[in-house]
Amino acid sequence: MERRLNLATQAAEIRLQQANRMEGPAGRALQKSERLPFTIRIVGDERGLQKAVDIRRSAYGRHLPEFAEKMVVERSDLDPGTVVLLAESKLDGAPLGTMRIQTNQFAPLGMEQSVQLPDWLAHDRLAEATRLGVAGGMVGRVVKVALCKALFLYCEQQQIDWMVITARSPLDREYEAMLFKDVFGAGEYIPMAHVGGLPHRVLAKEVGVARQRWEEARHPLFNYMVHTHHPDIDLRVSDLSFERETVRCPEVSLAAYGR
């Protein structure tokens, strides 16, 4: 079963590389649909949330074992204005990756426990991605890219102005490569209370111009992010708070899904 999953993941990675080479006008005009060997959805029940915690423990355990051992379902997972993404294998339903997205509609972001955001960010609609964790190996690489696409699409869907993240070294370089910019000093690391007090860079990316910036930079992920539709990424909102739904948009633009 693991071999079958690896083969499916290799095929997805090859298709991703092929999509990266479609940079001409004809390629940009051609919209295609691509299936993944896993699904990504917004968690809507306790079982799904526990799967997210399980993959968090596994992923964090590779680098921060003591921190990983203490991981449980957190109050932040259930807060209004927050969703938890879960990637699951189509073969057996095993969790392959997760990401939590918190908006600032009802409460300050987690990072604001440690920093005061500048005025050009503080008064906009923000979404912070935290608790990113993926399986090891090739499958983890593909899942991580897909989760980043899901973050971008969710922010478009919910009319978020800025995606913001905190990233420790060397993972911060991956976000820098995706055109996130420093919020404070260039390359400055700040201890973050909501991620165990570890030094992290604070990075941001403007949602409304993300497509344009990727195209202008001839970014290798432009076609994957913008001109490829992934029906296995399902961003219908589920509310785990048992309160009124928090961040929603009556109609999702087809453009938000690359269609």
Buried (B, 14 or more C-beta within 10 A) or exposed (E): EEEEBBEBBBBBBEBBEEBBEBBEEEBBEEEBEBBBBBBBBBBBEEEBBEBBBBBBBBBBBEEBEEBBEEBEBBEBBBBBBBBBBBBBBBEEEBBBBBBBBBBBBBBBBBBBEBBEBEEEBEEBBBBBBBBBBBBEEBBBBBBBBBBBBBBBBBBBBBBBBBBBBBBBEEBBEEBBEBBBEBBBEEEEBBEBEBBBEBEBBBBBBBBEEBBEBBBEEEBBBBBBBBBBEBEBBEBEBEBBBEEEEBBEEEEBEEEBBBE
